[in-house]
Amino acid sequence: MSGTGLIRSNNGIPKFDSVASMKAAALQSGDYAATIASTAGWATAGNRPTGRAVYNIVTSAQFTTITGEGVPDEVNDFVLTNGNVAMLDT
């Protein structure tokens, strides 16, 4: 995952600098992922990161079954570039 905004991995869970970098990664159903911030650029702007979260990666069919919704809201849950969904782990 080099070059995709991967910051580090704790306990096998990849940690990304932003939601956008997580969305670009090839995460598979059953994976977990974490973000340091909701948006990129926080470090260069001298700001503190906001929006840290952990996500459970599921297929789009699993997302629909779990939530009863057809499409993630792109606020709490996100469609990844590979079609899987990052569901906010609550």
Secondary structure by P-SEA (a helix, b strand, c coil): ccccccccccccbbbbccaaaaaaccccccbbbbbcccccccccccccccccbbbbbbcaaaaaaacccccccccccccccccccccccc
